[in-house]
Amino acid sequence: MLRLIAEFIAKEVARFLRANKLSETVVGEHDGDLVRVFDLEAEEYAINLVRKFLPRSIIVSEERGTVKLSNNPEYIVLLDPVDGSNNFAAGVPWCATSIAIAPISGYTLNNIAASAVASIYSDDVFSYSTTEGVLHNGKPLRRQTKPGSLIVVYADRLEEFAIAYAYYELFPEVK
């Protein structure tokens, strides 16, 4: 059930971003990232969806930080409505809505019960639940063969790429 809720919220926020021409006006900065009007509007929309489907939650979101929906929460919800804001603003299709849900009793990355990542520019949704594993558009995703070592790098700044390159230099067996 939590996976379906995570998928619905992620897909709905991605649809909201596609369907509305939201302002790209910069209204602030947070931890070195620009905050735009669309970040705030998508976050508010996502928080309202969480409020509707998981009212006994605490939300940790990129722009607003902690949002307490209940004095007796069952879940902690990690939320990034526009994961890749710079790409979204530039029209680059490498951006998504991301959500993860964990029981309040054990809210670590090891205790995530369900999550979903919905592409903003396509209908692709990757989701996870502890009972179903990883799914792509609702269908189980299975690895066919064990992959070798792999590094994938995406960097906004040359300094970030330099860190990945230094790692590669230290561990040349990783390709």
Summary of the structure (lengths in Angstrom):
residues: 175
radius of gyration: 17.4
end to end distance: 38.4
largest distance: 50.7
contacts: 497
relative contact order: 0.14
helix: 34%
strand: 30%
